[in-house]
């Protein structure tokens, strides 16, 4: 069970992560815009742009998933079971919550999930 002080610290961390993740999403959305076929770049440059677009799309998807999880964590932070692994029902390590506040699994369960 997290103390009130640690819970408040974690809430600030989650809010900061939400803000930075929203910024990342905005940046990725700019990068993933389609490469126009009539754009005057060479074939190799066009392939590089398409590959970079694909990588950015994957990063955008991950950032959006993280944002959803962060919002869920923020909504649940004041609940008594916050910080409890949803799988094994044991407490999630404080270090894990500080590093990945969107975590709903302890290290052990996350490794085998």
TAQUI-V888137 format. One line per field, one symbol per residue. phi: phi as a letter, one per 30 degrees, with the letter a starting at -180 (. if undefined). psi: psi as a letter, one per 40 degrees, with the letter a starting at -180 (. if undefined). Layout:
phi=???
psi=???
This chain:
phi=.dddddddddddddddddddddddddddddddeedddcddbdeddddedddddddddddddddddddddddddddcddddcdicddccicddeedddddbdddcbdeddddcd
psi=hiiddddddddddddddddddddddddddddeiihhdehgiidddddddddddddddddddddddddddddddddedeidehehhedeeihhhddddddgeeheiiddddde.
